[in-house]
Amino acid sequence: MLRDDLGRMRTVLTRFTVATALLVCAVGVWALESGGVLPLPDAELLRRLRDDDFTIQAVKGAGGGVMGAKKLTIRFADGTTINAKWKVTGSSGDGWNNSPRREIGAYVVQQLFLDPQNYLVPPAVARCIPLDVYRTVDENPKPNLELANTRCVFGMLSAWLDNVHQPEVVFDRERFSKDWAYAFHFANLNILHDLIDHRDARLSNFLVANNPNDARIFSIDNGIAFGTLVYDFLVPNYNTIEVSAVPKQSVDRLRQVTREQLDQLGVLGQLELASAGVLRNVRPGPNLDPQRGERLTDTGVQFGLTAHEIAGVSERLQKLLAMVDAREIGVF
């Protein structure tokens, strides 16, 4: 089956000129810059979600899932108003399916081999929302971290995608063999899910753009990843390479990844107590405990992947490259 797929893919690729490939990339850039899916450019959106103060204008259930995610309409000081997904965590700041560090880890791992116009995971950050702001969500809010003197609610805030819908199927083998843009983006999704060992590939965890010219498949729930013991075994996951070929540019980028880059996954964020007992994002310091993913201190919280989880990413990356070198999977 893989050989047949690869053969069809090679036939398709011979029909594509360089100009066609460049046109597909240009369409991807246009889709992002036009604001069709994200309300702001990725980098600006990430910064605002992480650092800027806001008020909460409205709250709705996010739909789907089991962890009580909410859709917040938030308004920044300059009047910019966007929607965002919010998940409050347990007292440790982490959980089996409610894990800001794993969600943020997936967002960062994609940066190892993708450019922003091809990102498949929306921007995600850790925030601790002040109690007075949080009253729109909960009339009687309480601090949720095992940390003294805090007056905020800790959780994950991520971009809400607009003009999207749930796909009928995620991996369409026939389309993969005929549609270059779809093949490019799904192969990158397969690479990402393999690297992070993503094990919750329910249809509701994926979205695609309404714009037919944007063939990205967005992975919007990545908490069950990086080797968690509890996972969804009732659905076909993509945490192994299922495609017959992967993009050469992605493989070339992955060949350049250093151990130092992987070790940086050990610290994905850090929040420290500021005025009025609110934890705010700061420039992360050295890894306080490589064996733990969430690290509570007297004055804040640091989080990232554990040494074991990073070793897993490294092992899967090397295995992927070895498969390419052995021609077990092709490149296009």
C-alpha positions in Angstrom: 0.0 0.0 0.0 2.8 2.4 0.9 4.6 1.7 -2.3 1.5 2.2 -4.4 0.9 5.5 -2.6 4.5 6.6 -3.1 4.2 5.7 -6.8 1.1 7.8 -7.3 2.7 10.6 -5.3 5.7 10.6 -7.6 3.4 10.7 -10.6 1.6 13.7 -9.2 4.8 15.5 -8.4 6.1 15.2 -12.0 3.0 17.2 -13.0 3.7 20.1 -10.7 6.1 22.8 -11.7 8.1 24.9 -9.3 5.8 27.8 -10.0 2.8 25.7 -8.8 4.6 24.8 -5.6 5.4 28.4 -5.0 1.8 29.4 -5.6 0.6 26.9 -3.0 3.0 28.4 -0.5 1.9 31.9 -1.4 -1.7 31.0 -0.8 -0.8 29.7 2.6 0.9 33.0 3.5 -2.1 34.9 2.2 -4.5 32.8 4.3 -2.6 33.6 7.4 -2.0 37.3 6.7 -5.6 37.9 5.7 -6.8 36.9 9.2 -9.1 34.2 7.9 -8.2 31.6 10.5 -6.2 33.6 13.2 -7.4 37.0 14.2 -3.9 38.4 14.3 -0.4 37.3 13.0 0.9 34.4 14.9 3.8 36.2 16.7 1.6 39.1 17.8 -1.2 36.9 18.9 1.2 34.8 21.0 2.7 37.9 22.7 -0.7 39.4 23.5 -2.1 36.1 24.9 1.0 35.7 27.0 1.7 39.2 28.3 -1.1 41.7 27.7 -3.8 42.6 30.2 -7.4 42.0 29.1 -11.0 41.9 30.3 -13.4 39.0 29.7 -16.4 40.2 27.7 -18.2 36.8 27.3 -18.0 33.2 28.2 -19.3 30.1 26.4 -18.7 26.4 26.5 -16.0 25.4 23.9 -17.9 22.3 22.8 -16.5 18.7 22.7 -13.8 17.3 25.0 -14.1 16.3 28.6 -12.1 18.9 30.5 -14.5 21.9 30.5 -12.7 24.1 28.0 -14.4 27.5 27.5 -14.5 30.0 24.7 -13.7 33.5 26.1 -14.2 36.7 24.3 -11.3 38.9 25.6 -10.7 42.6 25.1 -7.2 44.1 25.3 -6.5 47.7 26.5 -6.3 49.1 23.0 -9.8 47.8 22.2 -8.7 44.8 20.2 -11.2 42.0 20.9 -10.6 38.3 20.0 -11.9 34.9 21.0 -9.6 32.4 22.9 -9.9 28.9 24.3 -9.4 28.6 28.1 -8.7 25.5 30.2 -8.2 25.9 33.9 -5.8 23.3 35.5 -5.7 21.4 38.7 -3.8 22.4 41.8 -0.4 21.1 40.4 -0.7 23.1 37.2 -0.8 19.9 35.1 -3.0 16.9 34.4 -3.5 13.8 32.3 -5.6 15.7 29.7 -5.3 19.3 30.8 -1.6 20.0 30.5 -0.5 23.5 29.4 3.1 22.4 29.2 2.3 19.6 26.7 0.0 21.9 24.7 2.8 24.5 24.5 5.3 21.8 23.9 3.4 20.8 20.7 3.3 24.4 19.6 7.1 24.7 20.1 8.1 21.4 18.5 6.4 22.3 15.2 8.7 25.3 15.1 11.6 22.9 14.7 10.6 22.1 11.1 7.8 24.5 10.0 7.5 28.1 9.1 4.7 30.2 10.7 2.5 30.1 7.5 2.5 26.3 7.8 1.9 26.0 11.6 -0.7 23.4 12.5 -0.9 24.1 16.3 -2.5 27.4 17.3 -0.6 29.7 19.7 -0.9 28.5 23.3 0.3 30.1 26.6 0.0 29.7 30.3 -1.8 32.5 32.1 -2.9 33.2 35.6 -6.0 35.4 35.3 -6.6 37.9 38.2 -9.6 37.0 40.4 -11.4 40.3 39.7 -11.1 39.6 35.9 -12.1 36.0 36.3 -15.5 36.8 37.9 -17.0 36.9 34.5 -16.2 33.2 34.3 -16.9 32.3 37.9 -18.8 34.5 40.4 -16.8 33.2 43.3 -13.3 32.5 41.9 -10.5 31.0 44.0 -6.8 30.5 43.3 -6.2 27.0 42.0 -2.4 26.5 42.4 -0.7 25.0 45.5 1.0 28.3 45.9 0.6 30.8 48.7 -0.4 34.4 48.3 -1.8 34.1 44.8 -4.9 35.8 43.7 -5.4 34.4 40.2 -6.6 31.3 38.3 -4.0 29.3 36.4 -4.6 27.6 33.1 -3.9 27.6 29.4 -5.1 30.3 27.0 -4.9 29.5 23.3 -6.0 31.0 20.0 -9.5 30.4 18.9 -9.7 29.5 15.1 -12.3 31.2 13.0 -13.7 30.2 9.6 -13.0 26.6 10.2 -14.9 23.3 10.5 -14.3 19.7 11.6 -13.2 17.5 8.7 -15.1 14.3 7.8 -11.8 12.4 7.7 -8.3 13.5 8.7 -6.1 11.1 6.6 -7.6 10.7 3.1 -5.1 8.3 1.3 -6.6 9.0 -2.1 -6.4 12.7 -1.7 -2.9 12.4 -0.4 -1.8 10.8 -3.7 -3.4 13.5 -5.8 -3.4 16.8 -3.9 0.0 18.3 -3.3 -1.1 20.9 -0.8 -3.1 18.4 1.2 -0.2 15.9 1.1 2.3 18.6 2.3 0.2 19.6 5.3 -1.0 16.2 6.3 2.6 14.8 6.1 3.7 17.6 8.3 0.9 16.8 10.7 2.0 13.2 10.8 5.6 14.2 11.5 4.5 16.4 14.3 2.2 13.8 15.9 5.0 11.3 15.6 7.6 13.5 17.2 5.3 14.4 20.2 3.7 10.9 20.4 0.2 12.4 20.1 -2.4 9.9 21.2 -5.8 11.5 20.9 -6.7 11.8 17.3 -10.4 12.1 17.6 -12.0 14.0 14.7 -13.1 16.7 17.1 -9.4 17.5 17.8 -8.9 18.7 14.2 -10.1 21.6 12.2 -9.7 22.6 8.6 -10.2 26.0 7.0 -13.4 26.9 5.2 -11.2 28.5 2.6 -10.5 25.7 0.0 -7.2 27.2 -0.8 -5.9 26.6 2.7 -5.2 22.9 3.1 -3.8 22.9 6.6 -5.1 20.4 9.2 -5.1 22.1 12.6 -4.3 20.1 15.7 -6.2 21.9 18.4 -6.0 19.5 21.4 -2.5 18.2 22.2 -2.6 17.5 25.9 -2.3 13.7 25.5 1.2 13.6 24.1 4.9 13.1 24.9 4.3 9.6 26.3 1.4 9.9 28.6 0.2 6.6 30.1 -3.5 7.3 29.5 -4.5 7.8 25.9 -7.4 7.2 23.5 -6.9 3.7 22.0 -10.3 3.7 20.3 -9.3 5.9 17.4 -6.5 5.6 14.8 -3.7 7.8 16.0 -0.9 9.3 13.9 1.9 8.9 16.4 3.7 6.7 13.9 4.5 7.6 10.3 1.5 6.6 8.2 2.3 8.4 5.0 4.4 7.1 2.1 6.4 10.3 1.7 7.2 13.5 3.7 8.2 17.0 2.6 12.0 17.3 1.9 12.1 20.8 3.4 10.8 19.4 6.7 13.3 16.6 6.7 16.1 19.0 5.9 15.1 21.2 8.8 14.9 18.3 11.2 18.4 17.2 10.2 19.6 20.6 11.6 18.0 20.2 15.0 20.6 20.1 17.8 20.6 18.5 21.2 20.7 22.1 22.7 17.5 22.9 20.9 15.8 19.8 22.2 17.0 20.5 25.8 15.4 24.0 25.6 12.1 22.1 25.6 12.8 21.5 29.3 11.7 25.1 30.1 8.7 26.2 28.1 7.6 29.0 30.4 7.8 30.5 33.8 5.5 32.7 35.8 6.4 34.7 39.0 4.4 36.6 41.6 3.9 40.2 40.7 1.7 42.9 42.2 -1.6 42.0 43.8 -0.7 38.3 43.9 -0.9 37.7 40.2 1.5 35.3 38.5 2.9 36.8 35.3 5.1 35.4 32.5 8.7 36.2 32.9 11.9 35.3 31.0 12.5 31.7 32.0 15.5 30.8 34.1 17.5 27.5 34.3 15.7 24.3 34.5 14.8 23.8 38.2 14.1 20.1 37.9 14.6 18.1 34.6 12.8 15.2 36.1 9.5 17.1 36.6 7.3 18.8 34.1 5.7 21.3 36.5 7.9 23.0 39.1 6.2 25.0 41.8 8.4 27.3 43.9 7.7 29.7 46.7 7.2 32.6 44.2 6.0 31.0 41.0 5.8 28.1 38.6 8.1 26.8 35.9 7.1 24.2 33.4 8.4 22.2 30.4 9.1 18.7 29.2 10.9 16.3 31.4 14.3 14.8 30.5 12.5 11.5 29.7 10.0 13.3 27.4 12.8 15.1 25.6 14.7 11.9 25.1 11.6 10.4 23.5 11.3 13.4 21.1 15.0 12.9 20.2 14.6 9.1 19.7 11.6 9.6 17.4 13.3 12.3 15.4 16.3 10.0 14.8 14.1 7.1 13.9 12.2 9.3 11.3 15.5 10.4 9.7 16.7 6.8 9.6 13.5 5.7 7.8 14.1 8.4 5.2 17.8 7.4 4.8 16.8 3.8 4.4 14.1 4.8 1.8 11.4 3.2 3.9 9.5 6.5 3.3 10.0 8.9 0.4 10.4 12.6 0.2 8.8 15.1 -2.1 
